[in-house]
Amino acid sequence: MATAEISTVILPRSPQGEFRNEPFTDFTDRENVHALKEALVYVGDRLGHEYDLIIGGERLKTSGKIESRNPARPSQIVGIHQKAGAEHAELAMQAALKAFERWRFVSAEERASLLLHAAEIIRKRKFEFCAWLIYEVGKNWAEADADVGETIDFLEFYAREALRLAKASTPIQYPGERNELLYIPLGVGAVIPPWNFPFAIMAGMTSAAIVAGNTVVLKPSSDSPTIAERFVDVLEEAGMPAGVVNFCPGSGATFGNAIVEHPKTRFIAFTGSKEVGLDIHERAARHRPGQIWIKRTILEMGGKDSIIVSSDADLDAAVEGVVASAFGFSGQKCSACSRAIVEEPLYDVFVDRIRERVARLTVGDPVQNPNMGPVVNAAAMKSILEYIEIGKREGRLIAGGNTIQTPEQGYFLEPTVFADVAPDARIAQEEIFGPVMAIIQARDYDHALEIANNTEYGLTGAVYSNDREKLNKARLLFHVGNLYFNRKCTGAMVGAHPFGGFNMSGTDSKAGGPDYLYLFTQAKSVAEKLR
């Protein structure tokens, strides 16, 4: 299938109606519960399989291996993957360059059809993909379902966006000429996704690149390569030609850097830490022998996100929104609320209510669907525990602060909250990426906005207030890429909430928005004088 002619592998599929977000699964429905439990058994029987590199449609093995392990049960291997090294970078690049020479001339309709077919396949196997996420990165059922749903949304949305872009025209037709504006692909790109949304972000960056006519070298996170391989299999099943996406798990320091620095790499799409993102940006900026373009970087690099709770807020709604934002997926989201900034009149009662609400959260193996599962690996747990010790010196511990011991030695931490934290404290400034939240008291609303803007990041934020003037002021002054009023600061929906942040949160590349595909194309103006 992967080596068939392009003209015969992609069956025409057109979008049915306007784009609509994939609905969330109702897990109070017994049929859905039964279906997911069956999928967990089905996928559980397939754990530990060995997967190959996929370069130019060929399956390759390497001497080095990457073992993906279940963070709830670290002795359980989810998948064994080949480890691409620097020596595989040229092989992957040549395969992608060869495929690009054909793929760039495939019509937008055919490329969009590939994405729509892939969306159909994933939708029909939604519970299976949820199960892979539950085992590989420890998502509970709702978080896994949201990840799979967002994957489908990206495929459906970017397919439609590619068709819209193909019909672009100049703002005017100059008298006596025929004027065209063509959005053409860039070339070969490196896609380097994170482990925390290992399906949606990985598939979103990959599908945006290929639907625009580019080809891709995909280097998934070493914590989540299995779900990425499952996605590449879906693309092949949907009719993707060989070499359009090349699947290459490997070390960032070797294979990743080699691809970023390669003179034929045209763009790098990355989601991950600030440190790695800045390193990629610097490496990409250096001109290499044989390089004839300025490489483009599309970066999303994390956040230190705040929710402001005004003195006039609906307290019940604010408590629920803050807890959901802080502890969903154990706080392992770049959009997670790690700082609650509360006006003084409401501060003491808010702290008490947060303590009570957090005490009701459950932590355990995500197969059993608790509120919180594990953090992703031992290194993450060690780092978070170090921040908890810092927090004990910088604030008042009101909840959590401990590991949770299990017979399987999973990486479980209690949801942890510190009150009375200074705005410039380390736990109020540095991204922790775990279930740790700081509560900061503000004198008044203007002081709360000042605190909200005092970090180097600018990804998400929220305000709970019933005062329209306060909300309008936040709309102007709260400096984040995604701002929410009277709702949580996580859970961006494709199409409705184009996602990307300011400052050290990245290049504000709005994933799931109407301008995202522009980042993977270059505009060519064509003018013809009429006779």
Disulfide bonds with the S-S distance in Angstrom:
none
